[in-house]
Amino acid sequence: MVPLQLPGLPELLIAVLALGLQLAIPAFVALVVYQFMDGRNAYEERIAALEDEVARLRED
């Protein structure tokens, strides 16, 4: 009788770690890009609000 070729715990841990890295690295890159783009938009909104406030103060 031939024993089944089932992976042991070390092999399973390495496979899970490899899968985790393959998913985590693109997710991290996407998060960094999203934060960068969101930060730029927030500055534009803040600048627009400050310009409106300056215009309102000049009218007074």
NORGI-V941110 format. One record per residue. N is the residue number from 1. PHI is phi as a letter, one per 40 degrees, with the letter a starting at -180 (999 if undefined). NEAR is the number of other ideal C-beta (glycine too) atoms within 10 Angstrom. D_FIRST is the distance of its C-alpha to the first C-alpha in Angstrom with 2 decimals. Layout:
n = [N & N]
phi = [PHI & PHI]
near = [NEAR & NEAR]
d_first = [D_FIRST & D_FIRST]
This chain:
n = [1 & 2 & 3 & 4 & 5 & 6 & 7 & 8 & 9 & 10 & 11 & 12 & 13 & 14 & 15 & 16 & 17 & 18 & 19 & 20 & 21 & 22 & 23 & 24 & 25 & 26 & 27 & 28 & 29 & 30 & 31 & 32 & 33 & 34 & 35 & 36 & 37 & 38 & 39 & 40 & 41 & 42 & 43 & 44 & 45 & 46 & 47 & 48 & 49 & 50 & 51 & 52 & 53 & 54 & 55 & 56 & 57 & 58 & 59 & 60]
phi = [999 & c & c & c & c & c & c & c & c & c & c & c & c & c & c & c & c & c & c & c & c & c & c & c & c & c & c & c & c & c & c & c & c & c & c & c & c & c & c & c & c & c & c & c & c & c & c & c & c & c & c & c & c & c & c & c & c & c & c & c]
near = [2 & 4 & 5 & 4 & 5 & 7 & 10 & 7 & 7 & 8 & 10 & 11 & 11 & 11 & 11 & 10 & 10 & 10 & 10 & 10 & 10 & 10 & 10 & 10 & 10 & 10 & 10 & 10 & 10 & 10 & 10 & 10 & 10 & 10 & 10 & 9 & 10 & 9 & 10 & 9 & 9 & 10 & 9 & 10 & 9 & 10 & 10 & 10 & 10 & 10 & 10 & 10 & 10 & 10 & 9 & 9 & 8 & 7 & 6 & 4]
d_first = [0.00 & 3.84 & 6.50 & 9.43 & 12.41 & 14.98 & 18.29 & 19.67 & 23.23 & 24.99 & 23.65 & 24.66 & 28.03 & 28.71 & 27.94 & 30.23 & 32.88 & 32.88 & 33.26 & 35.98 & 37.89 & 37.71 & 39.27 & 41.61 & 43.41 & 44.68 & 45.55 & 47.55 & 49.36 & 50.21 & 51.51 & 53.70 & 55.12 & 55.82 & 57.56 & 59.63 & 60.72 & 61.44 & 63.50 & 65.62 & 66.37 & 67.34 & 69.85 & 71.38 & 71.85 & 73.38 & 75.73 & 76.83 & 77.54 & 79.54 & 81.51 & 82.38 & 83.53 & 85.68 & 87.24 & 88.00 & 89.58 & 91.72 & 93.10 & 94.39]
